[in-house]
Amino acid sequence: MKAVARPEQTAAEFLPFRGRKRLRHLKKRQMMQRASSAREEWALAEGIDFSGRVLPSREQISPDFKAALELAPTNPRRSEMAKITMTVNGRQVTGTCDDRTLLVHFIRENLGLTGTHVGCDTTQCGTCVILMDGRSVKSCSILAAQAEGSAITTIEGLAQQGELHPVQAAFNAHHGLQCGFCTPGMVMTAVDMIRRHGGNLDEATVRAELEGNICRCTGYHNIVKAILAAAAEMGGGARQAAE
């Protein structure tokens, strides 16, 4: 028996499932083609070649798009390049980057110091922590240009003359790491924590201040013990966590 469409049914509703799926696919394809066409016209106007082909001259742009260009701002804001000078691990460095570049990307990509990790880009995980003028900072939360003239210390700058920093040595001795991805941020946070609290540092304080650092392996107990051990060795007088 042949199906008959009800008057209130649309053509799409009357089609079998595969037909409706095909119709959606065609509509999506048409939208993508229109978007691609608009993108190519914009590229022609800006003199940008996304496809590797030889671009036609500006005069070949469609009249409608050319009219729209006349109404557009004559000097749209473009991202500018910033020249930045800072001291990183005791050495003065100068680099050029986009003015929107985050400090973590400048450290990793421009300076090649990949010990500073990128874990979330939302300032939650703490794997990107560095010391900026002696204070712990999440380097994904500030622009590289904001660090102009600052003294930056990354995980690579802690060890001196081949000897591990006391915090690094304590993490090693107390197995305060598992996969190691969060470790650089944990260590840098611990260094600043010990600097600020000194003899007042105890287990409760350590756990409270590690809230901004996430260990996906959930190895917090040994991390806390390592920080307290390092504080004691550095003369902070921290009370050791219970074994």
C-alpha positions as CSV (number, residue, x, y, z in Angstrom):
1,M,0.0,0.0,0.0
2,K,1.5,3.3,-1.0
3,A,1.8,5.9,1.7
4,V,0.1,9.2,1.2
5,A,1.3,12.4,2.8
6,R,-1.1,14.2,5.2
7,P,-1.8,17.8,4.1
8,E,-0.1,19.1,7.3
9,Q,3.0,17.0,6.6
10,T,6.1,18.8,5.2
11,A,8.1,17.2,2.4
12,A,10.9,16.5,4.9
13,E,8.5,14.6,7.3
14,F,7.1,12.5,4.5
15,L,10.5,11.3,3.3
16,P,11.8,8.0,4.6
17,F,14.5,8.1,7.3
18,R,17.3,7.8,4.7
19,G,15.7,10.5,2.6
20,R,15.5,12.9,5.5
21,K,19.1,12.2,6.4
22,R,20.1,12.9,2.8
23,L,18.2,16.1,2.8
24,R,19.9,17.3,6.0
25,H,23.3,16.4,4.4
26,L,22.5,18.4,1.3
27,K,21.4,21.4,3.3
28,K,24.6,21.2,5.4
29,R,26.7,20.9,2.2
30,Q,25.0,24.0,0.7
31,M,25.7,26.0,3.9
32,M,29.4,24.9,3.8
33,Q,29.6,25.9,0.2
34,R,28.1,29.4,0.9
35,A,30.5,29.8,3.8
36,S,33.5,28.8,1.7
37,S,32.5,31.2,-1.0
38,A,32.2,34.1,1.5
39,R,35.6,33.1,2.9
40,E,37.2,33.1,-0.5
41,E,35.8,36.6,-1.3
42,W,37.1,37.9,2.0
43,A,40.5,36.4,1.3
44,L,40.6,38.1,-2.1
45,A,39.8,41.4,-0.5
46,E,42.5,41.0,2.1
47,G,45.0,39.6,-0.4
48,I,45.3,36.3,1.5
49,D,45.6,32.9,-0.3
50,F,44.2,30.0,1.7
51,S,44.3,27.5,-1.2
52,G,47.7,27.9,-2.8
53,R,46.1,29.1,-6.1
54,V,46.9,32.4,-7.9
55,L,44.3,34.9,-6.6
56,P,42.4,37.1,-9.1
57,S,42.8,40.8,-8.8
58,R,40.7,42.9,-6.5
59,E,38.7,44.1,-9.4
60,Q,37.3,40.6,-9.9
61,I,35.5,40.6,-6.6
62,S,31.7,40.4,-7.0
63,P,30.0,43.9,-7.1
64,D,27.9,43.1,-3.9
65,F,31.0,42.2,-1.9
66,K,32.9,45.2,-3.3
67,A,30.0,47.5,-2.1
68,A,30.2,45.9,1.4
69,L,33.9,46.6,1.5
70,E,33.3,50.3,0.9
71,L,31.1,50.4,4.0
72,A,33.6,48.5,6.1
73,P,36.1,50.3,8.4
74,T,39.1,51.5,6.4
75,N,41.5,50.6,9.2
76,P,40.3,47.5,11.1
77,R,42.3,46.7,14.2
78,R,44.9,44.1,13.6
79,S,47.0,42.1,16.0
80,E,50.4,43.8,16.5
81,M,53.7,42.2,17.3
82,A,55.3,43.1,20.6
83,K,59.0,43.1,21.4
84,I,59.5,41.8,24.9
85,T,62.6,41.8,27.2
86,M,62.7,39.9,30.4
87,T,65.1,38.0,32.6
88,V,64.5,34.2,32.4
89,N,66.4,31.9,34.8
90,G,69.1,34.6,35.3
91,R,69.6,35.4,31.6
92,Q,68.2,38.4,29.8
93,V,66.2,37.4,26.8
94,T,64.4,39.4,24.1
95,G,61.7,38.1,21.8
96,T,59.0,39.2,19.4
97,C,55.5,37.7,19.6
98,D,51.9,38.5,18.9
99,D,50.6,41.0,21.5
100,R,47.9,38.4,22.4
101,T,50.5,35.7,23.2
102,L,50.2,34.2,26.7
103,L,53.3,34.0,28.8
104,V,53.2,30.2,28.9
105,H,53.3,30.0,25.1
106,F,56.1,32.6,24.9
107,I,58.2,30.5,27.4
108,R,57.5,27.2,25.6
109,E,57.5,28.3,22.0
110,N,59.8,31.3,21.8
111,L,62.3,30.3,24.5
112,G,62.0,26.5,24.1
113,L,61.6,26.0,27.9
114,T,59.0,23.2,27.7
115,G,59.3,22.2,31.4
116,T,56.4,24.6,31.9
117,H,53.3,22.6,30.9
118,V,50.0,23.6,29.4
119,G,47.2,21.6,31.0
120,C,43.9,23.5,30.7
121,D,44.3,27.1,29.5
122,T,41.6,28.0,32.0
123,T,43.9,28.7,35.1
124,Q,42.6,25.7,36.9
125,C,45.2,22.9,36.8
126,G,48.4,24.8,37.8
127,T,50.8,22.9,35.5
128,C,52.0,26.2,34.1
129,V,53.1,27.8,37.4
130,I,56.3,29.8,37.2
131,L,57.9,32.4,39.5
132,M,57.5,36.0,38.4
133,D,59.6,38.4,40.5
134,G,59.7,35.7,43.1
135,R,56.0,35.0,43.3
136,S,54.2,32.0,41.9
137,V,52.0,32.9,38.9
138,K,50.0,30.8,36.5
139,S,51.6,31.7,33.2
140,C,48.5,30.9,31.2
141,S,46.6,33.7,33.0
142,I,48.8,36.6,31.8
143,L,50.1,38.0,28.6
144,A,53.8,37.8,27.7
145,A,53.8,41.6,27.3
146,Q,52.7,41.9,30.9
147,A,56.0,40.3,31.9
148,E,58.1,43.0,30.3
149,G,61.1,43.7,32.5
150,S,60.2,41.0,35.0
151,A,62.4,38.3,36.4
152,I,61.0,34.9,35.5
153,T,62.1,31.5,36.9
154,T,60.9,28.3,35.3
155,I,61.4,24.7,36.5
156,E,64.6,24.6,34.4
157,G,66.1,27.4,36.5
158,L,65.8,25.9,39.9
159,A,68.7,23.4,39.9
160,Q,72.1,25.2,40.3
161,Q,75.4,23.8,39.1
162,G,74.0,20.3,38.5
163,E,72.4,20.1,42.0
164,L,68.7,19.8,42.5
165,H,66.8,22.5,44.4
166,P,65.8,21.2,47.8
167,V,62.1,21.0,46.7
168,Q,63.1,19.0,43.6
169,A,65.2,16.7,45.8
170,A,62.4,16.2,48.3
171,F,59.9,15.3,45.5
172,N,62.4,12.7,44.3
173,A,63.1,11.3,47.8
174,H,59.4,11.1,48.8
175,H,58.1,10.0,45.4
176,G,56.0,13.1,45.1
177,L,55.1,12.4,41.5
178,Q,53.6,9.7,39.3
179,C,53.1,10.6,35.7
180,G,55.1,13.8,36.3
181,F,52.9,16.1,34.2
182,C,51.8,18.3,37.2
183,T,55.2,18.1,38.9
184,P,56.8,21.4,37.5
185,G,53.8,23.4,38.6
186,M,53.7,21.7,42.0
187,V,57.4,22.3,42.6
188,M,57.2,26.0,41.6
189,T,54.1,26.5,43.9
190,A,56.0,24.8,46.7
191,V,59.0,27.1,46.4
192,D,56.9,30.2,46.7
193,M,54.8,28.6,49.5
194,I,58.0,27.9,51.6
195,R,59.3,31.4,50.9
196,R,56.1,33.0,52.2
197,H,55.2,30.8,55.2
198,G,58.6,29.7,56.6
199,G,58.2,28.3,60.1
200,N,54.4,28.6,60.0
201,L,54.1,26.0,57.2
202,D,52.2,22.9,58.3
203,E,50.2,20.1,56.5
204,A,46.9,22.0,56.6
205,T,48.5,25.0,55.0
206,V,50.1,23.0,52.3
207,R,46.9,21.2,51.4
208,A,45.0,24.5,51.4
209,E,47.5,26.2,49.1
210,L,47.6,23.3,46.7
211,E,44.0,23.8,45.7
212,G,45.1,25.6,42.6
213,N,47.2,22.6,41.5
214,I,45.6,19.5,40.1
215,C,47.3,16.1,40.2
216,R,45.3,13.8,37.9
217,C,47.1,10.8,39.4
218,T,45.8,11.9,42.8
219,G,49.2,11.6,44.4
220,Y,48.7,14.4,46.9
221,H,49.7,12.7,50.1
222,N,53.3,12.2,49.0
223,I,53.4,15.7,47.4
224,V,52.5,17.2,50.8
225,K,55.2,15.1,52.6
226,A,57.7,16.2,50.0
227,I,56.9,19.9,50.5
228,L,57.1,19.7,54.2
229,A,60.4,17.8,54.0
230,A,61.8,20.5,51.7
231,A,60.6,23.3,54.1
232,A,62.3,21.6,57.0
233,E,65.6,21.2,55.1
234,M,65.5,24.8,54.0
235,G,65.2,26.0,57.6
236,G,61.5,26.7,57.4
237,G,60.8,24.6,60.5
238,A,57.7,23.0,59.0
239,R,56.1,20.2,60.9
240,Q,56.3,16.9,59.0
241,A,53.1,15.2,57.9
242,A,52.3,12.0,59.6
243,E,53.6,8.9,57.8
